[in-house]
Amino acid sequence: MTRAAGHSGRLDAAAVGRALESGHARTLDFEGLQYVRFVDDSRDASRGTVVVGDRVIPTYPHIGRIFALERGVQSHFEGPLQAEEKIDGYNVRIAQVDGTPLAWTRGGYVCPFTTDRLPELADLEPLFREHPDLVVCAEVAGPENPYLHGQVPQVEQDVALFVFDLMRCGPSGFVPVEQRDGLLQQFGIPRSQRLGRFEPGDIEGLRRVVLDLDARGSEGMVLKPLGEGRRVKYVTPQVNLADIVEDASLLAELPGEFFSSRIVRLAIGLQELGLEERSHEMAQRLGTALLEDFEQALHRFHRRGAVSQLFRIRMRSPARAAALFEHLKRASSRVNVREVERWWDGQHYRITLEKIFQQSTGWLRTVLEGVSVVD
Ligand code: ATP
């Protein structure tokens, strides 16, 4: 196994007991299954580590971002690397418990939505039958998911699963890239696309890959050493703009840094990739998003009395749909969630849910009522 950041490997029963006592971990229940979730980073484990019975599901390590392709690649890699498409969805870790694959979120909660849909997204049972201690790390992406707004180029409707790494229960660490690729192929598991092997000096090759990803509307790539060592991510210029366009209605909700960091990355990317001829057109789309899209959000606010977004999803089990609503409510005290519509299409419940962003709703209501604010 190659090493990854994180330190959940040392966890034993005494450490779990200590964490529960001190509040660093909590016990949760999913359909009668008790599991322990680490709520923050502590001496014993990172936030999101899960313990089920005597098995530890390590967290998926954070991946550093490089802003400058050439310098970034050369300072992080000494040997060959594999470039893989970065899928713009949400992260899950899937492990088998008592013969059933369950999906955990980054924060260490069982995700009722992904777990409900899992049998339709990938047949993981043959893989788990032979390798019961694997943790499958994947991105779930597509327009009909309950967490993220927006389109991704790989999925036109509903959601799909893209596996990008394998770990094992216990000490944190990745199954090496080649072995992982062999297992994913052998068991026919859907995966994020491999974009090729490169030497760190082959910046032209990597630049071509990025230009192609950018043209396809893809989020970017993750660069992985074949053995031990750090991974890095590099996003395409267009995705920075797409993120801003998608979330311009939340201008009064998201931290200013969300927008400014994307503008910085966009400008650096356009320069390094020699795409400055697109700056003018992108500047216009950026301005339109920041001003006109927010104006649209203001109109919606006047109509509905709230800043909100609608999410459409498909689910199979009403009990898991109820668990999803609970999960979404628990995930953020600043976002209210309500069901708008539900109908049965013969295979799934089609559910529309509305997330009401309380902070910007409250703030807009206050300023539009004429209250003065010291800024
Ligand atoms: P975090 O660092 O907590 O993951 P983040 O929001 O900064 O959060 P991202 O910018 O989305 O993370 O980049 C890292 C994430 O990209 C991974 O956690 C994983 O969910 C996702 N991802 C998508 N495709 C891949 C891939 N091919 N290889 C590795 N990670 C991928």
Residues whose N, C-alpha, C, O or C-beta is under 5 A from the ligand:
A	BS01	ATP	P61 H62 I63 E84 E85 K86 I87 N91 E139 F164 S192 V222
